[in-house]
Amino acid sequence: MRDRLPLILSVTALVVAVLGSTPLGRAAADALPVPLAKRAYLADTAKNSIRLNNIRANKTPTAGMLLPLDTTGKFPASVGAIGPKGDKGDKGDKGSKGDTGAPGSPGLSDYVVVTGNYVTSTTSVISAGVTCPAGTKPLGGGGGTQFPGAGVTLRNSFPTPTGWLVVADAKNPAGGWNYHAYAACAKVAS
């Protein structure tokens, strides 16, 4: 029996340490001799559980101690008001011109949006185009009308070798309507 006592006390201390403040752990702690029960209680609220990297916490602002946030996620009013917004900083350096493409790919320059003249009609279909400036290529484009009440629908919009072309139709062309094309053009480095 005497050989089993250290084993029984070790198992009981382990149960107290693992189960801590649960009813089973409290019962085990009450069954232990007082010095062992005090040590087991320390396992319940481990000495380092009240510290974070050896910095203690306090609910009131104290030098060298952590201060928890309140229920709204802000520091308590006892910390003090937030100061006024500071002065605007100095203007930064001018940035680079920008990426002209990945190595080996063509870069872009002289980017311009060109708008064509309106084409007017009393028939249901209009084709309108625009030409990019010499030395540039179309990157994208589209079209538009000044008469949305005519029931205008854009049917086709596509690039040409020198610009952009759109084809539109109108449900109510009798009163007259118009459409024009526009294109985004740029020089493409080779």
Sequence and secondary structure as in RCSB ss.txt:
>XXXX:A:sequence
MRDRLPLILSVTALVVAVLGSTPLGRAAADALPVPLAKRAYLADTAKNSIRLNNIRANKTPTAGMLLPLDTTGKF
PASVGAIGPKGDKGDKGDKGSKGDTGAPGSPGLSDYVVVTGNYVTSTTSVISAGVTCPAGTKPLGGGGGTQFPGA
GVTLRNSFPTPTGWLVVADAKNPAGGWNYHAYAACAKVAS
>XXXX:A:secstr
 TTTHHHHHHHHHHHHHHHTTSHHHHHHHHHS HHHHHHHHHHHT GGGGEETTEEB SS  TTSB    TTSS 
 GGG                      STTS  EEEEEEEE   EEESSSEEEEEEE  TT EEEEEEEE S GGG
 EEEEEEEE SSEEEEEEEESSGGG EEEEEEEEEEEE  
